[in-house]
């Protein structure tokens, strides 16, 4: 299959797909069996010529069996996200706005003072010790 949208080649136990992207062509090589998806615009019908219809009637239909192999994805670890701090209610309605702004400013200052990720690293270290 070759057109302005992309190219697909199947060779034995692997496939190679190309597609146009902004500024170039993306080439992906993958093992078979694989699941491929398409984008809109590929559903435009192509009408066969009478010669092709007559030739297709004479061609035998080959039926192939399929067996599922192992997946190409291995799960190494699965950990839950770290627990979040408990939320707090600072008030109700418009009266809560000044307190909320004050708390957000204080939190922003404390985040600027410590390097990013330091809290998470400390929590992980504390969990591994416990």
N, C-alpha and C positions, 0 to 999 in steps of 0.2 A: 504494500500500500504506500503510495508516494503522492503527495500533493503539497500545496503551499502551507498546510497546517502542520505536517509532521511526517515521520517515517517510522515504520515498525518492521523489525526483522526477527524472525524466529529461527534459531539454528540449534537443533538438538535439544540440549537441556538448558539453554539460556536464550534470552531475548535482549534486543537492543532497541530502545525507543528514542526518537529525536522529536523535539518540538521547538518551535520558534518562541522566543521570549524577547522582551525588550532588550535590544542591543546584542543579540546573538542567538545561538542555538544551544539548548540544553540536551545533553546526551546521557541516558540512564541505561545501565546494563543490569539485568536482573535474572535470577534463576527461575526456572519453570517448575511447577505451575505458578502462575501469578495472576493477580486481579488488576486489570487496567480500567481506568475511567476515561470518559471523554467530556468534551465541553460542547456548549451549544454551537450550532452551525454545522455539526457533522451529520445531522439528521435530514439534510437536504437530499431528496431522492435522486438517484441516477437511473435513468430509464435505459434498459438494455435494447440493443438492436435485435431485429428478428433473427439474424444470423447467430447471435449469441444464445438466444432462446432455443433454437433448434439444436445447437451443439450441446447445450446443457442437458437436453432430453436424452441424448445418447451416452453421456458420461456416467459411469457407475458411481454410486454413492458409497464412500468408504466409512465404515463405522469403527470407531476406536474406543477401547476401554480406558477408563481413567482410574488411577490409584492416587490416594492422598499420601504425600510424603511428610516429613517433618517440617515444621515451620522455620522460617528464616529469622525468627525473633526469639531471643532467650531472655527471660526475666531473671535478673541477677539479685535484685532486692526490692522490697516494697515496705516503705516506712510511712506511718501516718504523719501528717503535718504537725509542727509543734503546737502545743496548746496556746491559745490566745489569752491575754489578760481579760479578766472579767470587765465588762462595760459598766459605766455608771451613768445614772440619770442626774443631770445638773439642774433641772427645773422644768417648767412647762411654759410653752408659748413664748411671747416676745421677751418676757422677763428673764429667760434663760440665756439669751443671746450674749450679754456682756460676760457672763461666767464662762460660757462655751468659748468665746474668743480668747479670753485670758488663758484657759487651759490649753487651747491649741497653740498659742504663742509659746507658752512654757515648754510644751512638748517639742516644738520645733527647735527651741534653743538647746534642749538636752540632746536632740538628734544631731545637731551641728557639732556639738562638743566631742562626741565619741565617733570613732570611725565606723563606717557602715559594716554591718554584719557582726560587730563585736558582741552584741547581746545574744545573738544566735549561737556564736561560738562558746560564750560562757554557759548558756543553757545546755548545750551538748556536752560540755566538759562536766558540768554538774550532774547530768543524767548518767554519764558513764561511770562516775565515782560512786553514785548511789546504788 
